[in-house]
Amino acid sequence: MKYYSHLNRSLNHDFCPWANAYVYWLKKPIGWVTLAFVASLLLGVGVSNQAFLATAAIVALGVIGCLWPWIVMAGLRGELKWNQLRCEEGEPIRTTLGLTNRWPWPAWGMVIEADDAISSNVETPGQPICLSRVPAASVSDFQWVCKPTQRGCYPKKQVQLSTGFPFGIWTNSRKLTVAKPLIVWPKLFKLTDVPSHTGNRSNGIGSASDIVGDEGDWMGVRPYRPGDSLRQVHWAQTARRDSLVVFERQSRSRQMVSISFDPNAAKSSSEVQREWMIRILASLTNHFLQHSWQVQAQLDEGWTVLSPGSSCKQQWMDRLATWDHKLHDSKNVAVTSAVRSALQFVISTPSAASEHCKSIPSHERSRMTWILVAADEQETANLDLSMLNHFLVIHVNKEPVLQLQAKWQRMCQRTTRSLVGA
Amino acid sequence: MAANVSTHDAVTGGSITLAKIVQSSATQNWSTIALAFVASMGLFLLRLQGCESEALLYGEFVAVTALAAAVHVLMGCRRDAWPKIFRTLNDSIAAHWLMSGLVICLPWVSNLAQRSLIGGRGEATELVWLAMLQNAAIWQAAIARTQKQEWTSFLLSCFLMLFGVATSDRNGMLFIVVPFGLLAAWWLMARYWQTIERGFVAVDSVPLVRLRLVMVGLLCLFTALVGGFAVLAGGSVSSWNGFMPTSGGNQSADSAARKGVGDGDMLIAAKDEAFTFGPVDSDLFLDSDAPSMYDIANDMYGEPRARVRPMTRAISLNSDAKETDQEASESKKAGKEFSALRQPTDRKSASKPTDSKSQAAFHVIGNTPQHLRMEAFDTFDGVAWSQSETLAATKPVPVLKMTEIAGKPWMLLKNFAKDLIYPGYERLTVKLINIKSSRIAAPALLSQVHIDRVDREDFFETTGDGQLAMPGREFVPQLTVVHQLFHIPQLHPLRDPSNPLSQITVADSALAIPTYRDSKTLAALGSDLVRDILGSDINRLTDWQKVEAIVASLRTFQVDRKNVPTAENEDIISFVVQSRRAPDYLLATTAAMLIRSQGIPCRLVSGFYASPSRYDIRAGLTEVMQEDMHTWVEVNAHGVWIPVEPCREYSHPRYYRSWSQWAIQSWWGVRDYAMNHPFRVALGACLFGMMILLRCRLLDACCSLLFETSVLAPTRMRIKWSLVLLRVRMWIWGVSKPNNATVRSWLQAQLGCDSKLNDRDRHLYIQTIQRIAYGSKGKAHEWIQQNRQELSRISHVIVQRGMRDLFKRGSAGSQWDSSLAMKANQPA
């Protein structure tokens, strides 16, 4: 068996890779046709006139094979459009290609050349969208349902209609116009529960209301809970009861949370990890906004304040959809603490978090909950994450969505239990 | 939800290109192996040429083919169906290598066995290697599972076929090359289609042009016109000029050329294979037994009959008077006289096609049919044509001057009046093969001539009758290649009564006034013939139109070379007109006399007719045989001799040079017709416009009439037929059934438009259609029998709507309201 594999390898070995650049054209059908044409021509001139018969056949083949795609494409105009302008990753979306054939003859065998995300049919996954026939002198609508699998603003590259019909030896293309681009948001996962507030900093904004909280005028007293500020202790009542009693104040109308995307992690992580970090960021943002929280989000430099409402969400998701880490120089950007928020989530990778968390002051670090996206278990095995007070680790190689949902829920329940227990 | 986005999908954000998918798809089918078989047949033929043991070769070929076919069949079956041994072999890489090696090396082993066992010399080494390559191609096709493997086999097959074509000279190779070429084209198409067919998506189309039938009709009309013209041209379209030096083309010449007319220019005289140019006088040609024009005319038309001399009393002269045979010898002199009174010939032997190329008088490259003039005669004494004294006495005109075209010396012979010729030249190349004459066959309006490397003016002259000749020699050497540029006459000025050039009669010319003894009778005869063709309005015709009318009349006569007048009957014209069948020279004589009777100058011309039927596709030239000698007439119009053809067996001389000129000429004809018949044209245009305007209604009505063809058919068939016609009608009106609409929803919408149907009728019809389409045959039949009367009526009402609404005004009739139609097209 070894000898056969050696033989196989030697037969498939590239002995002169330097020559590939010069003979690459031979890998294309048009290259073979050209070579056959030259060979038959030489044979006709040098050996026998009969070879000119083959030359004529090859020329006919070449001319038809090259001219017909060109002629057909000259009479076609097309426009690509979608039934909605925005969707999430993996969401089915109906795509319509309107084609006008001005020739009095049909066009056969065309392929749409575009990004995989928009040019594959859910019914025939992995297969590009092909058009068997565009009737003569007609306006035709081709429809299919695609599932964009990656966020972004589509089309990312020029959408083209190509045909190599009839022989496939030469392909001619025509650009298709796109009515409006399709923005694919990161996939949003459904999360349950929100974490309860602990600590001594306010996490609410807006005018005070009569709902019990930690801000505004005081409404009453309650027993001390771990994390309550000493400033809120009602010393008189404490002395009277011989146990810590704190003021119970009004709460703000809206809760606030900060979510930051570790730019160092984005730079050093793999593409899979980065995409999952974006999805988690989008899901958390969406989750808090759905619960009417005010979200302070940090993607690059600076914080973006997102109020509950569709316009804010749409702008933020559009930004996430089109965000490209290569376009942003993140070498001087570090994870910073939110100005007013008591609750802060940092989305990062284990290695980036362990490396950069030391630069964050400990009192700020204590308020942060780290959501670490790891490629696999090995990545977290040798890392010391003890400096991080609160963190969740999501391994992308093992059902990351289920992990996130489960761990998120556990975290929320833990904070609630701690409050209740206190 | 989580499963919707896989890790892999998220990472791979590539794009799809056609090149990628063409390379990725894998298929397995019979076309590749069939292609390999056909290619191997080509090599097999090659091997057969030098094979000692054909049985062994056949055995080897059949064994490899059968084995490959069997393996291919098994590879196409499910693995469960494979024999155990095949499964084992397939799983073993060693077995793969072993089998491939065995099959590929089989020719080598066979050759070795042939040498050692039979003791022969075996096959040539390169053939053995090619045979191994052939087996590799077949085996690769048999076991191919990926498209790359199929491509490998395909390329090997193409290489083998190319090699086979180039090296084999067996005729059978052509019968393999053509199927291989077609199969290869089909293979390429199939490969391309297979790569894309799985990704097809549904389409919904609306035609840009509402009724494409008009376009289809116009296309058919155009095709019919072109096809008709090609048929009428008699294959002359196939005799286009060659374009390669070795293919006999006349656009260029190559000293290395081996075939074709153009070869003779560059080669020197040779004895065994005399591919030579020449004005080279060599013994080879001087000893040639090539016939002269006189011999050819005698062979073709028979010997001239001795004239019945009028016997009168005479007194003998004194005995010392010397007897002379001067007159007899002159009568045989070529180019001086042409007798119209001859012995009948054996037409069968005269027209027997000659299969030897050496028997051709000359070869022609250029458009055919072509009338190539050799001699002209202007005087007719009732029996024989001759050149008049003035013409005979006219000294040959030396060539005017020499010009240079594309670096070659061309002798300018004559410039013609621009009004009577089309601009530009037509090119013709004549290679003299087997004719002895100092005159060179040429078209009527010859302008320039070129023989390679002949750049001296005294090599050419034009004889008194205007024919190109080479002076100072008895005949032009054989295999001389003469390139000629000539003009095509433009006849419209002659046909247009308002054009001063249309007047071509000459009052007192020897060419115009017949020297025939009964000229008055002749003139009356000519007028009668013209009247027969054109009616009584002969006075409105131009001179040329009279010529055309006479020629058209004579072209109703039959050409019969045996039907010649008896020795006593010398009134040739009456004989031809009465018998309505005669040899071509008598018809030409009659035509010339009748044309002259109208005062139009003309002359008799003898020469050769280059027929498209003699076009040799392989050599790219037209052979002109001795039996192609022909006689016709030339009419003089302001100094331009225009040929006319009075024999219907021969095509008219071409009066246009290109398609555009043909179109212009046709347009002139149409315009003249329109001006002469304005009422008819206006009526036709109105009718055509009405038909275009009412095309949909007319076609709709035709559908209704078509329904009547099923009057005797069973009710079931009538209902189906009515549905078909309904769909056709909807298509005519541009509201075809959408692909996503069911028949029921579509019918509900369509039938809702018909006020003659009530709801019950519509329901019954739709239900019946559905029963026929989807139900069991027995129950549908039972249902139809129960409602036969009603269904017949409903079908009739549905389809007859087209007839009812044919003349109804407004769009509410048969013309489907567009909004209603659009609504009807919406799927339920």
Contacts between the chains, C-beta under 8 A, distances in Angstrom:
chain1	res1	chain2	res2	distance
A	1	B	93	6.8
A	1	B	94	7.5
A	4	B	93	4.9
A	4	B	94	6.1
A	4	B	97	6.0
A	5	B	93	7.9
A	7	B	97	7.3
A	8	B	93	7.8
A	28	B	19	7.8
A	29	B	188	7.7
A	32	B	155	6.3
A	32	B	158	7.8
A	36	B	158	6.3
A	36	B	162	6.5
A	39	B	162	6.3
A	40	B	162	5.8
A	40	B	165	8.0
A	40	B	166	7.5
A	43	B	162	7.0
A	43	B	165	8.0
A	43	B	166	3.9
A	44	B	166	7.5
A	47	B	166	4.8
A	47	B	167	6.7
A	48	B	165	7.9
A	48	B	166	5.3
A	48	B	167	6.9
A	48	B	169	7.1
A	49	B	246	6.4
A	49	B	258	7.6
A	49	B	259	7.1
A	50	B	165	5.4
A	50	B	166	6.5
A	50	B	168	7.6
A	50	B	169	7.1
A	50	B	173	7.3
A	51	B	162	7.2
A	51	B	165	5.7
A	51	B	166	4.1
A	52	B	244	7.6
A	52	B	247	7.8
A	53	B	165	6.1
A	53	B	174	7.5
A	53	B	177	6.1
A	54	B	161	7.4
A	54	B	162	5.3
A	54	B	165	5.0
A	54	B	166	7.4
A	54	B	177	7.1
A	57	B	177	7.5
A	57	B	181	4.6
A	61	B	181	8.0
A	61	B	184	7.7
A	61	B	185	6.2
A	61	B	188	7.7
A	65	B	188	7.6
A	89	B	4	7.7
A	89	B	5	5.4
A	89	B	10	7.7
A	90	B	4	3.6
A	90	B	5	4.8
A	100	B	208	7.3
A	101	B	208	7.9
A	102	B	208	7.2
A	104	B	212	7.8
A	104	B	215	5.5
A	104	B	219	7.4
A	109	B	192	6.4
A	109	B	193	6.2
A	109	B	196	5.8
A	110	B	196	7.9
A	111	B	16	7.6
A	111	B	18	4.7
A	111	B	21	6.8
A	111	B	196	5.7
A	111	B	199	7.3
A	112	B	16	7.6
A	113	B	15	7.0
A	113	B	16	6.0
A	113	B	17	5.0
A	113	B	18	6.1
A	114	B	15	6.3
A	114	B	16	6.6
A	115	B	13	7.0
A	115	B	14	7.7
A	115	B	15	4.8
A	115	B	16	7.8
A	116	B	12	7.0
A	116	B	13	6.9
A	116	B	14	5.5
A	116	B	15	6.0
A	116	B	16	5.7
A	117	B	13	6.9
A	119	B	15	7.6
A	119	B	16	5.2
A	120	B	16	7.0
A	121	B	199	6.7
A	121	B	201	6.3
A	124	B	198	5.7
A	124	B	199	5.7
A	127	B	21	7.8
A	127	B	198	4.8
A	127	B	199	4.1
A	128	B	16	4.2
A	128	B	18	8.0
A	128	B	21	5.6
A	128	B	196	7.7
A	128	B	199	5.1
A	129	B	199	5.6
A	129	B	201	5.7
A	130	B	196	3.9
A	130	B	197	7.0
A	130	B	198	7.6
A	130	B	199	3.7
A	130	B	200	5.2
A	130	B	201	7.3
A	131	B	200	7.0
A	131	B	201	6.8
A	131	B	203	7.0
A	132	B	197	7.2
A	132	B	200	4.5
A	132	B	203	7.7
A	133	B	203	7.3
A	134	B	203	7.3
A	134	B	205	7.6
A	135	B	203	7.8
A	135	B	205	4.6
A	135	B	207	7.1
A	136	B	212	7.1
A	137	B	207	6.0
A	137	B	208	4.5
A	137	B	209	5.0
A	137	B	212	6.5
A	137	B	215	7.2
A	138	B	205	4.4
A	138	B	206	6.1
A	138	B	207	4.8
A	138	B	208	5.6
A	139	B	205	6.9
A	139	B	206	5.1
A	139	B	208	6.3
A	140	B	203	5.1
A	140	B	204	6.7
A	140	B	205	4.1
A	140	B	206	7.6
A	141	B	203	7.0
A	141	B	204	4.9
A	141	B	205	7.7
A	142	B	201	5.1
A	142	B	202	7.1
A	142	B	203	5.3
A	143	B	201	6.7
A	143	B	202	6.5
A	143	B	204	7.6
A	144	B	201	4.5
A	144	B	202	8.0
A	147	B	4	7.4
A	149	B	5	6.3
A	149	B	6	7.7
A	149	B	9	3.8
A	149	B	10	6.4
A	149	B	13	7.9
A	150	B	9	7.2
A	150	B	10	5.9
A	150	B	13	4.6
A	152	B	13	7.4
A	156	B	13	7.9
A	156	B	15	7.8
A	157	B	15	5.6
A	162	B	17	7.5
A	162	B	18	4.5
A	163	B	18	7.8
A	164	B	18	6.0
A	164	B	22	7.1
A	164	B	192	5.7
A	165	B	189	7.8
A	165	B	192	6.4
A	166	B	185	7.8
A	166	B	188	7.4
A	166	B	189	4.8
A	166	B	192	6.9
A	167	B	185	6.7
A	167	B	188	3.9
A	167	B	189	6.1
A	167	B	192	6.4
A	168	B	22	5.9
A	168	B	188	6.1
A	168	B	189	7.8
A	168	B	191	6.2
A	168	B	192	3.4
A	168	B	195	7.4
A	169	B	188	6.8
A	171	B	18	5.1
A	171	B	19	6.9
A	187	B	4	7.3
A	187	B	5	5.2
A	189	B	1	7.2
A	189	B	2	7.7
A	190	B	1	7.5
A	271	B	10	8.0
A	271	B	11	5.7
A	272	B	7	5.7
A	272	B	10	6.2
A	272	B	11	5.4
A	275	B	10	4.8
A	275	B	11	7.6
A	276	B	10	7.7
A	279	B	5	7.9
A	396	B	7	6.3
A	397	B	7	7.0
A	399	B	2	6.1
A	400	B	2	7.6
A	401	B	1	6.8
A	401	B	2	3.5
A	402	B	2	6.0
